[in-house]
């Protein structure tokens, strides 16, 4: 039976390979490799306890969520990256990972979770909205969406999400 468990530092190489493989259908190999660079080992060295993996019966990672709690604001948590094996997409794996992260964050006293995506990632935007995330006001709008221009550097616009947590989330 699949299970959600905390990530381990040793999961890093597997997660990097998963990103390159799972996004290989929508990106060139170079673009998929570049995407995996968003997940340096430090995320699991310092945030394994707040990051999650979805393991199948054979303990193979078929989904993951890299998230952490802010060191500077004790109310905040952040979801950095989520991935699910394309064979399992649409089956609630990402939702289950998010719900577990939200539950743990609320249990740890966090009252707000944030996330970002690119303005063109309509699937991610719809997913976050379905989970109850609200879109933060931006400094511009694209297709009716609030956008933060140059959020991650020149030309790297982002849509920013926020979700208020309640105890027992």
N, C-alpha and C positions, 0 to 999 in steps of 0.2 A: 504494500500500500504506500503511495507517495506520502511524503512528510515534509514539513517546513522545519528547518533547524538553523541555528546561527551559522554563519559562514565561518570558515577557518582560513588562516593565512595560506595553508596548502591548497586551497581552492583557486587561488589566483591564476595559475597557468591554465587550468581547465576553463575558467570563466573567460579568459582572453581568447582561447581557441573557440569557445562557444560564440562570442561576439563576432569573430571573423567568419565563422561558418554560418551562423543564423542570419546575419545581414548580408551574406554573400549573394543572396538572390535578388537584392535590390540595390546593390552597390558593386563597383569594381573591386577586385581583390585589394587594391591600394586604398580605396575609400573605406573598406571594411577594416583594414589594418589600422588606418588612422582613427577610426571610431574606437577601436580597442585601446588606443592610447589615452582615452578618457578614464581608463581604469588602471592607473598605476598600482603597483603592489602596496603602496602606503595606505590605500583605502582599507585593505584587509589587515595590514599591520596594526592600524590604529582604530579601525571601526568594524572589526569582524563581529564583535558582540552586538552591534546594532544593525548589521547587515544579515540578510537571510538567503538561504538556498532552498530550492524545491528539489528533493531527491526522489527518484523513482525507486522501485523495489530493489534494484541492483546497486543503489547508492550513486547512480549516475545523476549529475546535475542537469536538470531539464528546465530550470528557471532560477532566477536570482534577483535580489533587490539589494542595491548598495545604498545604504542610508546612514545617517549619523545625527547625533544631537549636538547642538551648538555649544561650543566651549565659552562663548561670549554672552549668550543670552539663554538663560536657563528655561525659557518658555518655548524655545524653537527647536524643531527637528527638520531635517531636510532629506528628501529622496533624490539621490544623485543619478542613478541609472537602474533600469529594470530591463531584464531580458527574459524571453520565453522561447523555447524551442518552437519553430514554426509548426511542427506537427501537433503541438498542444495549444496553439493560439485559439482564442475564442472558447476555451473550456474553463475559464475562471482561475487560471493559475496566477496571472498578474494580480487579479482582484484579491485572491487569497493572500498573496505576499503583501500587498498594500494593507489589507485589513489587519494582518498580524503586526506589521510595522506600526500602524496607527495605534493598535491596542497596546503594544509595548511602550510606545512613546507616551501615551496617556498615563500608563502605569508608572512611568518614570517621572511623571510630573510635568511633562511637556504639554503645552496647551495649543500649539500651532505647528502645522507641518507645511512646508513649502516645497515646490518643485518648479522646474522650468521645461520648456520645449521650444522647438523652432516654430515660427508662424506657419510653415508649410506642413507641419506634422499634424494633419487633421485627425488622424486616429488617436494620437496621444491627447489632443485637446478634448475630443469627445469622451475619451476614457476618464480623464481627470474630472471633467464636469459630471459624468455619471457617478463618480465616487463622492461627489459633493464638494469638490474644490471650486473656489471662485477665482475668477481672473482678476488680477490686480490691475489697476489703472496704469497705463503706460504713457510714454511721451509722444506716441503716434498711434495710428490705427491702420491695419491692413485687413481688407475684407471684413470690416466691422469688428475686428479683434483688437484689443489693446496690446500694443507692442512696445517693448523697451528697445530702442535703437542702440546698436553697438554694445549691447549688454555684456557680451563675452569678447569684445574687441571690435575693431572696424569691420562693418558688414555682418557681424554676428548678432542679429536681432533675436530676441526671445520673448515668448509669452510666459508670464510668471503666474503661478498658482499659489493659493493659500487655502488651508482648511483648518478651521477651529476644532479642537478636540474637546470632548467632554469626558469626565471620569467614567470609566467603564466602557469606553469607546469600542 
